[in-house]
Amino acid sequence: MKAWLKRTVVGLFGASALLGGVAACSNTQYGHHGWHTSGGEDIAKFKARAVEKLADRLALDAAQKGKLATLIDRVQEQRLALRGATDPRQDLQSLVKDGTFDRWHAQDLVNAKLQAVRDKSPQVIAAMADFYDALKPEQQQKVRDYLQRAGHRRWG
């Protein structure tokens, strides 16, 4: 595997694992809304809470908090781009509304998702790299430790 490809895969995995941890840690106050809220104010509150919670866990300074906020923004943009403008449930229903599965439309839906990943992933990777590279070695070690035991237990 080429080095840039390995870095891309590790970066995407790391970003998704880190932000999955953010989402898991911050769902208590806002129920199961988090990213799923439609109001910009709710999303801003969720983001602020996530940044503060991670900032406390990793002892981030102001510059690092800014990079984390940028990373969260980029992941949110990626999520919105992947979701698309249409309702996924209606898209699926349109594939099976007739007697046969609409393969062409299904492939178009998949291609749209792949294009969203191609368009937004470089920004997510750059934001993750900027955030991670701005961490001190002991903070980076905390992130690596968390990723190593992800799924077993939360921060703490």
PyMOL commands that set and color helices and strands:
alter all, ss='L'
color gray80, all
select helices_A, chain A and resi 3-30+34-36+40-58+62-83+88-95+103-134+137-148
alter helices_A, ss='H'
color red, helices_A
deselect
rebuild
show_as cartoon
